Amino acid sequence: MIQQNSRTLLEVRGLRATVNDVEILKGMDLTVKRGEVHAIMGPNGSGKSTFAKALAGHPAYVVTGGTVLYEGKDLLELKPEERARAGLFLGFQYPVEIPGVANSQFLRLAYNTVQAQRGKDELDPLEFDDYVREKMKLLEMSPDFLDRSVNEGFSGGEKKRNEILQMALLEPRLAILDETDSGLDIDALRVVAGGINQLATKDNAIVLVTHYQRLLNYIVPDYVHVMDAGRIVKTGGKDLALELESRGYDWVGAEHQAAAKATA
């Protein structure tokens, strides 16, 4: 059993996972402590989104090896809905549309489900309406979004704001945001990033999956990790993201391969 200290929220060791019988994660290691922001970067196909979805319990992503401890407990033993109720949140790269389900109903059900899990009082429709409208101010969202079907007809930026609104309501202990910056113009990026920054506390943690350094102009990470071929091959601070912006990813893979050969 991996020993965790009181600040460790997530401990991943040797995680392996397949999609359609193809191994994507090939020994992923990551430690996340409370109060930290981690950015995971890397080229297409390196396993970033697979890692995020495997943690959330997406059924298409089959874990074949390794361990994942969340707050000292085996995360992999929990069903996806149990992981969510335990405080794990996944922000999707491509949020789905749910025609016929009002955003307000969806958000209140999700909120009350988590409240019940935490032994806290649920909110009736009127109480929730007041509460959610305050949260919407963080993301400069119009209350009109509450009456629309979930994400139906939303622009890319509106969908991402709605994802972060869910995060604001659910107050997860670990938020994994899968390419939240994808498809955002500069104004939407600023608003979404500002909302994320306001939700970061000393007791929770955020893992940002992103291709681009631009998001990190607004959300300063404590650690930047580079993935290649299904594992993390380099870790640094914000300066590493700037270097990746100027040099690309090829040099990281070459450096890792050279180091592996030297120690073989």
N, C-alpha and C positions, 0 to 999 in steps of 0.2 A: 504493500500500500504506500502511495506517495504521501509524504507528510506535508501538510499545508500550514502556513502560519495564518494568523487571524486576518491579515490583509489580503491574502490570496483569494481571488474570486474564481479564477479559471486556471486549470492545470491540464494541458494537453501533452501527451507523450506518445510518440510513435504512431500517430493516427494514420490509418490507411483506409481508403474508401474507393469504391468503384461506381461507375455510372454505365448502365447498359453493358455490364461485364468487362468494362475497360477500367483499369486502375488509374485513378487520377491523383489521389493523395498517396504519397509513398514514404510516409514517416514524418508526419507533421508534429513539431514541438512548439509550444507557446505557453507562456505564463503571463497572466493578467492579474494585476492587483487592484484593489479598490482605489478610486481616485485617479486612475490612469487612462490615458487616451492612446490607443495603438492604431497605427495605419499599416495596412497590408497592401503592398503594391506588387506589380509584376506584369509581364506580358500576357497577352491572350493565351488561354490554355494552360496557364501555370497552376491552376487549382484554387484560385482565390474564392470564387463563388461556390465551388464545390465544398470548400471548408465551411463557409457560412451556412450553407443549406444542410450539411451533415450535422452541424451543431444543433440546428433547429429541429432536426428529425424528419426532413423531407424524405418521403418513402422511396423516391427514385435514387437516392444516394445511400448506398449500402456500405456501412462500416464493417471492414473485414479484419481490423487489428488495431491495437493501441488502446489507450485509456484516456478518458475525459472526466476529470473531477470538477464539479461545479459546487462551490461552497462546501467542499469536502465530500460530496456525495457523487455516486456514479451517474453522470448525466445520461449515458447511453441506455440505462435501464428504464428511463422515463419515456412515455409517449409524447408526441409533439405538443399536445394540449397541456400535458403536465409540465413540460419544460416552460411553456408560456406562463402558466400560473405560478411557476416557481421564480419568475422574474427574468426570463430570457426573452429578448425581443429581437426579431429579425425585420429590418427594413428592406423591402424588395427593390431590386434594380428595375423590374417591370411590374409595378403594382397592378393587380387584376381588377377588372370591372365586375361589379355585382349588380346587374340590372334588377330593379324592383325592390331593392333593400335600401331604405333611406339611410343616409350617412349617420343621422342622429341616432337611429335605432341600433345600428351596428356598433357605434362607438359606446353607447350606454350599456349594451349587453357585454361588450368586452370589459369595460370599466368595472361593472358590478360583479362580473365573474372573478376578476382579480381581487376586488375588495372582499368578497366572500372568502376567498382563499386565505387572505391575510387577517381574517377575523374582524374586519371593519364594516361599518354601516354602508349599505347600498344607497343609491340616490334614486328618488322617483323622477319622472320625466321633467317636472318643473325645476327641481333642484339641480338636475343634471344640465338642463339648458343654461342655467346661470353659470354653472361651473365651466362647461365647455366653451362658452363664449369668452370667458376670461382667458382660457388657454389659447384660443384662436388669435388673440391679440399678439401673442408671441410671434406668430407667423404671418401677421398682416392678412388674415383670411376673413372674407366676408361671411356673416352668419347665414347667407343664402346657401352655402355649401351643405348646411345641415339638412336641408330639405331635398337635396339631389340624391340620386342613387349613388352608391359607393363607387367613386372613381369614374362613373359613366359620363363620357363627354368631357372629362377633365383634360386639361393640357398636361404636358409632361411635368411642368413646374407645379401645377395644382395637385397632381398625384403625389409628388414628393412632399409637398407641404402637408398633405393629408396623412402621409406616413409619419411625419414627425409630430403631427398633432396626436396621433395614436400613442406615440412614445411619451408625449407630455402627459397624457391622461393615465397611462398604465404605470408610469414611473418604474421602469425595469431596473434591475440591479446590473444587468449586462445587456447592452444594446449593440447588436451587430448590424451595421448599416452597409448593405451591399450596393456599392456604386450609387450612392444617393445623389452624387453630383452629375450623373449621366443625364443628358438631355436638358440641363438647366442653362438658361441664359445668365448673364452676370448678375442681374438684379435678383432673380430667383435664387441663385446660388448664395448671395449675400444674406437673404432672408432666412433660408433654410439653415445655413451655417450658424447664423445668429441664434436661431432657436435651439440648435443642438448645443451650442456653448452655454446657453442659459440652463439647460437640463443636466449638464455635467456637475457632479458633486463629489465630495470626498468619499462618499459611501458607494457610489456606483462606478461603472467603467464602460468605456465605449471603444469598439473596434470598428474602424473605418476601412472598408475595402474600396480601393480606388485605383484607377489607371494614372491619374494626373495629379501633379503637384498643386494645381490651382486651388483645390479644396483646402489644402493645408496652408494656404495664405490666410484663411479665415479661422480654421480650427488647428491650433498648434499641437501636434502630437508629442507625447513623451518618448515614444519609440516609433521608428519606421522599419518595417520588415519587408524584405524582398523575397518573393516566392519564385521558384523556378523548378519545373518538373516535379511538382507535387510536394515540395517541402520548402521551408524557410532557409535561404542560403546566405543571407546577410542581414544584419540588424544595426541600426544607427539612430541618430536623432534627426531633427528637421533638415539639417544640412544634407543628409543622404538623399532626401526627396529632391532637393535643389540640384544635386549632382545627377540624379536620374533624369531630371528634366533636360539637362544640357547634354548628357552623354548617352541617354537611352539605357537599355537593359542588357545588351549583349556582353558588356564588359564584366557585369556581375557574374553571369554564368561562366564566362571564361576564367575569372578569378577563382571561383569555387571549384571548378574542375582542376585547375592547376594545384590548388591546395590539397584536393583529395589525392591527386597523384603523388604529391610530395610526402604524404603521410601513409601511403599504401605500403 
